């Protein structure tokens, strides 16, 4: 189990106030910490301050890094599905056939149920477990979906991306609503021009407050759409206020890079 924890804590994620390895090895302590795991899809290695970025400020992410522990040896394929699978299983993706490309919409492929994943381990330690945002580990049968894989709740989407201001997942050949609260469709909660990062942050805050009131040990995985691209087209990169973003990052001349910087900045502000 010690090996499992050391394997999964790595690139792109910040685990707040966690000393879980020692807790698991030495037995349950009198008080275990809450765990908040933040995943930012497609975040560049050098696009955070604690890795040397001078172009995109990330003061909140930096504060967590400098006041905690920086772990940077989480090696997987640099794509969505294999990265998530390795993170949650603690195993190389090739061990269970996930070394290839990300799962496509509706594809009959999913993380095997023979693999025990992080929220299932934590539930055995008495944690409530929650996923906000992206899943992307398969859903072609009910047993492969988040709330059947150790998460008590899930609010977000099952595919690789949605729009930044709507819950539609669109490809060259199909499109459809992908907004989920457990097994229920939740398009009304994610549409109406609401910005995805703000919506997911709001949901995360509700879970944290509820856990505080109930005095329960909480594992919360916040898997943002940002800074991944949304649906293909002119708005595949979006910020909540483009005029403001253009002013703040006016020193960045490439428009896509400027939008990416804004998405990254919004994630940082929501931490």
C-alpha positions in Angstrom: 0.0 0.0 0.0 3.0 2.3 0.7 4.1 1.7 -2.8 0.6 2.5 -4.2 0.5 5.9 -2.5 4.1 6.9 -3.5 3.3 6.0 -7.1 0.1 8.0 -7.5 1.2 11.3 -5.9 2.9 13.1 -8.7 2.6 15.5 -11.7 -0.2 18.0 -12.1 -1.7 17.4 -8.7 -1.7 19.0 -5.3 -2.6 16.9 -2.2 -3.4 19.2 0.6 -2.3 18.3 4.1 -1.7 14.7 3.4 0.6 12.3 5.2 -1.4 9.3 4.2 1.5 6.9 3.6 2.5 7.0 7.3 -1.1 6.7 8.4 -1.7 3.6 6.3 1.6 2.0 7.4 1.2 2.7 11.1 -2.5 2.2 11.5 -5.4 4.7 11.7 -4.4 7.8 13.8 -6.7 9.6 16.2 -7.5 12.2 13.4 -6.9 11.7 9.7 -6.7 14.6 7.3 -9.1 15.7 4.7 -7.7 15.1 1.2 -8.2 17.5 -1.7 -6.7 16.3 -5.0 -6.7 18.8 -7.8 -6.1 17.7 -11.4 -5.5 20.3 -14.2 -5.6 18.6 -17.6 -2.9 19.5 -20.1 -1.1 21.9 -17.8 2.4 22.6 -19.0 5.3 21.7 -16.8 6.7 25.2 -17.0 3.3 27.0 -16.7 3.3 27.2 -12.9 5.4 29.6 -10.8 7.0 26.9 -8.7 8.4 25.3 -11.9 9.8 28.7 -13.0 7.1 30.3 -15.1 7.5 34.1 -15.4 4.7 34.4 -18.0 1.7 32.9 -16.1 1.4 33.8 -12.4 0.0 31.0 -10.2 0.4 32.3 -6.6 -2.1 30.0 -5.0 -0.7 26.9 -6.6 2.8 28.0 -5.6 1.7 28.6 -2.0 0.5 25.0 -1.8 3.7 23.7 -3.3 6.1 25.8 -1.2 4.2 25.0 2.0 3.9 21.3 1.2 5.8 18.7 -0.7 6.6 18.7 -4.4 6.5 15.3 -6.0 7.4 15.1 -9.7 8.0 11.5 -10.7 4.6 10.5 -12.0 5.4 9.0 -15.4 2.6 8.1 -17.8 1.5 8.8 -21.3 0.8 12.5 -21.6 -2.9 12.0 -22.4 -6.2 11.9 -20.4 -7.2 8.3 -19.9 -3.8 6.7 -19.3 -2.8 9.4 -16.9 -6.0 9.1 -14.8 -5.7 5.3 -14.8 -2.1 5.4 -13.5 -3.0 8.0 -10.9 -5.9 6.1 -9.5 -4.5 2.6 -9.7 -0.8 3.2 -8.9 0.1 1.0 -11.8 1.6 1.5 -15.3 -1.3 1.7 -17.8 0.1 -1.1 -19.9 -0.6 -3.5 -17.0 -4.3 -3.3 -17.8 -4.4 -2.3 -21.5 -4.6 1.4 -21.2 -1.3 2.4 -22.9 -3.0 3.7 -26.0 -5.2 6.7 -26.9 -7.9 8.2 -24.7 -11.3 6.5 -24.6 -13.6 7.9 -27.3 -17.3 8.8 -26.7 -19.4 5.7 -26.4 -16.4 3.4 -26.9 -16.8 -0.1 -25.3 -13.7 0.3 -23.2 -13.3 1.0 -19.5 -10.9 0.6 -16.6 -11.2 -3.0 -15.5 -13.2 -3.6 -12.3 -10.4 -6.0 -11.2 -8.4 -2.8 -10.6 -8.9 -1.3 -7.1 -8.6 2.5 -7.3 -7.8 5.2 -4.8 -11.3 6.1 -3.6 -12.0 2.4 -2.9 -8.9 2.2 -0.7 -9.9 5.4 1.2 -13.4 4.3 1.8 -11.9 1.4 3.7 -10.3 4.0 6.0 -13.6 5.7 6.6 -13.5 8.5 4.1 -16.4 10.0 2.2 -15.3 10.1 -1.4 -16.3 12.7 -4.1 -15.4 13.4 -7.7 -16.1 16.8 -9.3 -15.4 17.2 -13.0 -13.9 14.8 -15.5 -14.0 11.0 -15.3 -12.8 9.6 -18.7 -12.2 6.0 -17.5 -15.1 4.5 -19.4 -18.8 4.3 -18.9 -20.2 1.9 -21.5 -21.7 -0.2 -18.7 -23.0 1.2 -15.4 -20.5 -0.7 -13.3 -17.7 1.3 -14.8 -19.0 4.7 -13.8 -17.6 6.8 -10.9 -20.2 6.0 -8.3 -19.7 2.3 -8.9 -15.9 2.6 -8.6 -15.6 4.0 -5.0 -16.9 7.5 -5.3 -19.9 8.4 -3.1 -20.8 11.2 -5.5 -19.9 12.6 -8.9 -20.8 15.9 -10.5 -19.3 16.5 -13.9 -18.9 14.6 -17.2 -17.9 11.1 -18.3 -16.1 11.9 -21.6 -12.8 13.7 -22.2 -14.2 17.3 -22.5 -17.3 19.4 -22.7 -17.8 23.0 -23.7 -16.6 25.7 -21.3 -20.1 27.3 -21.2 -22.3 24.3 -21.9 -22.4 20.6 -21.1 -22.2 19.3 -24.7 -19.5 16.9 -25.8 -19.0 17.2 -29.5 -16.7 15.4 -32.0 -16.6 15.4 -35.8 -19.2 12.6 -35.9 -21.5 13.1 -32.9 -22.6 15.4 -30.1 -24.6 15.1 -27.0 -25.1 16.4 -23.5 -22.6 15.0 -21.0 -23.5 16.6 -17.6 -23.9 14.1 -14.8 -24.8 14.1 -11.1 -24.4 10.5 -10.4 -26.6 8.8 -13.0 -28.9 11.8 -13.5 -28.4 14.4 -16.3 -27.4 17.7 -14.9 -27.4 20.0 -17.9 -29.3 22.7 -16.1 -26.6 23.0 -13.5 -23.8 23.4 -16.0 -25.4 25.3 -18.9 -26.9 28.8 -19.1 -23.5 30.4 -20.0 -21.9 29.3 -16.7 -18.2 29.0 -16.9 -17.0 25.4 -16.2 -14.2 26.2 -13.8 -16.5 28.3 -11.7 -19.2 25.7 -11.7 -16.9 22.9 -10.6 -15.3 25.1 -7.9 -18.7 26.0 -6.5 -19.6 22.3 -6.3 -16.3 21.5 -4.5 -16.9 24.2 -2.0 -20.4 22.7 -1.2 -18.8 19.3 -0.6 -16.1 20.8 1.7 -18.7 22.7 3.7 -21.0 19.7 4.0 -18.1 17.5 5.2 -17.2 20.2 7.7 -20.7 20.3 9.1 -21.0 16.5 9.3 -17.4 16.2 10.7 -16.6 13.5 8.2 -13.2 12.6 6.7 -13.3 13.7 3.1 -11.5 12.7 -0.1 -12.4 15.2 -2.8 -10.9 14.9 -6.4 -11.5 18.1 -8.4 -10.7 17.3 -12.0 -11.1 20.5 -14.0 -11.9 20.9 -17.7 -9.2 23.6 -17.7 -6.7 23.9 -19.1 -7.8 21.2 -21.6 -9.5 22.5 -24.8 -13.2 22.4 -24.9 -15.2 21.4 -28.0 -13.5 21.9 -31.3 -14.1 25.2 -33.1 -13.4 28.9 -32.5 -14.1 28.6 -28.8 -12.1 25.5 -27.9 -10.2 27.7 -25.4 -12.4 30.1 -23.4 -12.0 32.4 -20.4 -14.8 33.9 -18.3 -14.1 37.5 -19.5 -12.0 37.8 -22.7 -11.7 41.6 -22.5 -10.3 41.5 -19.0 -8.1 38.5 -20.0 -6.6 40.4 -23.0 -5.8 43.3 -20.7 -4.1 41.2 -18.0 -2.1 39.1 -20.5 -1.5 41.8 -23.1 2.2 40.9 -23.1 1.4 37.5 -24.6 1.0 38.1 -28.3 -0.3 34.7 -29.4 -4.1 34.6 -28.9 -4.3 30.9 -28.0 -1.5 31.2 -25.6 -3.2 34.2 -24.0 -6.4 32.3 -23.6 -4.6 29.3 -22.2 -2.9 31.7 -19.7 -6.3 33.0 -18.6 -7.7 29.5 -18.1 -4.7 28.6 -16.0 -5.1 31.8 -14.0 -8.8 31.1 -13.3 -7.9 27.6 -12.0 -5.3 29.2 -9.7 -7.8 31.8 -8.4 -10.3 29.0 -7.6 -7.9 27.1 -5.4 
